[in-house]
Every structure is written in C-alpha cells, then in structure tokens.
Amino acid sequence: MENYNYFVLARAIHVIGVVLWIGGVAFVTTVLITALRQVADPESRLELFEQLEGRFAFQARITTVITGLSGFYMLEAMNAWERYQQPQFWWLHLMTFIWIIFTLVLFVLEPLFLHRWFHERASRDSDRAFTLVHRMHRVLLTLSLLAVFGAVTGAHGLRLIQ
C-alpha cells in the first residue's frame, strides 16, 4: 500500500509539472509571442521577450526536471518499460519525445547557442525571427497537447491503436 501511495503522489506531481510546463508553453505561444509581434519597435520587442521568456525558462527547467523524474519513477514502479515496444502506447513515446526536445533546448541548446542565435537574428530581422520562433512554439505546443490528450485517454483505457 505504501508503494501505491508513492505512485499516486508521483502521478499528481507529474500532472502538476505538466500543467505548469505545457500551460506556460501555451501562454508563451498564444499570448506572449502574439502580443510581442504587435510591438512596433524591434529593440523593445526583443528586450521584453528576453525578459519575460527568461523568467518562464526558469519555470520550464524546474517543471521538466520534475516531470521527467516523476515519469521515470512511475515507469519503474509499474515496471512498464515494455510499453515502449507497444504501438497502443504511442502517447508514451510522444510524451518522452516532447520531454527530450524541451530538455535539450532548455538545458543544452539554449545555453550553448540558441539564445545568442535568436538575439542576433532578431537584431537583424525582428519580424522574421519572431515568425520563426512563433512557428516553432506552435509546433511544440501542438505536439505537447496531442501527448497530453493521448496520455489522459490512454491512462483511462482508450486505445486508438490496437
């Protein structure tokens, strides 16, 4: 029974992490970047984006770690690693893929070069840079929401793939 309680806690922590993380991505994608694209002055746009997105990046780093650790714990507790070999658990593959992408971006690519690359690109052509960033965020948000949909329906027994 004690292990079950830990599992339930891990799932609750996992869901809270996903809500904060993907909810933040939704805000950045649908509100922040959209509003910033309306700012006429390219320098002000870039400065405000870096200030606000930088604050969210801190939250995103914490929530991706929490989500990854709790997800790993649940897989281990359920001894469910074989689900990666079963197509009906496509959502587990997608969740893991999304987590890997965000983890690489937040912890490796952004600190190494993405932040500098975007800053330079936005300084040269702000409209194109923000269009590109917005497009990338929309793709990641769409995949993330598809993963959430699949995880919730899959965890409750719906099998879209047999």
N, C-alpha and C positions, 0 to 999 in steps of 0.2 A: 504493500500500500504506500509506503514511503516513496518508492521509486515512481509510482504513479503520480503522487503529489508533485515531485520534481518535474515530471514530464509536463503536467498541466501548467506549472509555473513557467517552464521553458517555452511552451506554446504561447502563453499570454505575453511573455516578454518579446517573443518573436513577432507577434501580431502588433504590439505597440511599436516595436522598431520599424516594421514595415509601414505602419500608418504614418509615423513621423517622417520617415525617409521618402517614401513614394508620394505622400501628401506634399512634402516640401518640393519634390521634383515637379509635381502638378502645379504648385503655386509659381515656381520659377518659370515654368513653361507657358502657362496660360495667362498669368497676370504680370509678373515682373518683366520678362523679356518683351512681351507685347506692349507694355506701358513704356519701357525704355526706348523701343523703336519709334515712339512718337516724340521723344525728346529731340529737339532740333539741333542743339549744339553737340557735335560728336565727342568733344572732350568731356563735357558734363555727363553724357550718356555713359561713356567708358568708366569714368570715375565712380559714378553711382552704382553701376553694375558690379564693379570690382569690390566696392564697399559692402553691398548687400549680399552678393553671391558668396563673398568670402566668409561672411557670418554663417550662411547656410552650409557652406562646405564643411565647417567645423561640426555642425549638427549631423551632416550626412556621413562624415567619417565615423562618428560615435555610433550612429544607428546601423551603419553597415557592419561594423565590428560586432555589435550586439546581435544583429540579425544572423550573421554568419555563425557565431558561437552557439547561439540557441538552436539554429537549424542543424548544425553538426551534432549537438547533443541529442536532439530528437531523432535524427537518423541512427545514431549509435544506440540510443535507448531502445528503439524499436527494432534494431538490427535490420534496417530497411535498405541497406546499400544495394541490394539486388534490384531495387526499383529502378535504378538507372539503366537496367537492361530490359525493362518492360515498357513498350510504347504507350500503354494506357496512363503512365505517369509522366507524360510529355511535359506537364506543368512543372514537375520537379526539375527536369532538365532546363526548362526556360528560367525558372527561379534561380537556379545555380548559375546559368549563363549571365543573367542580369546582374547577379551579385558579383561575379568575376569581372564583368565590364566596369561596373561602378567602382569596385575595389581597385582595379588597375588605374582607372582615371584619377580617383581621389588620392591614392597613396603613391603612385608611381609616375604616371604620365603628366599630371598637372604640376607636381613639384619639379619634375625634371625639365619639361619644356612647354607643355600646353599653355600654362599661364602666360609665359613670355611670348609665345607664338601668337596667342589671341590678342594680347596687348599691342604687339607690333602690327598685326593685321588690321585691328580696329583703328589704330592710329593712321593707317594709310587709306583705308576704305571702310568706314564705320558701318554703312548700310549693308555692304556685302558680308562683313564679319558677323554682324548681328543676325542677318538672314541665315547664315550657315549655322551659327550656334542655336538659333531657334529651331531650325530643321532637325539638328541632331537631338535636341531635347525632346522634340515631338516624337521622334522615332523611339527614343529610350522610354518615354512616358507610355507610348502605345504598347510596347513590349512588356513593360512593367505591369500595366493594367491587365493585359492578357494573362500574365503569370499569376497575378492576384486572383483573377476570375477562375483560372484553371485550378489553383490551389484550393480555393474555397469550395468550388463544386466537386473537385476530386476528393478532398478530405471528407466530404459528405456523401460520397458514394457514386456520384455521377461519372460515368465512363463514356467520354466522347469517342475514344478509340478502344476497341476491344482487343 
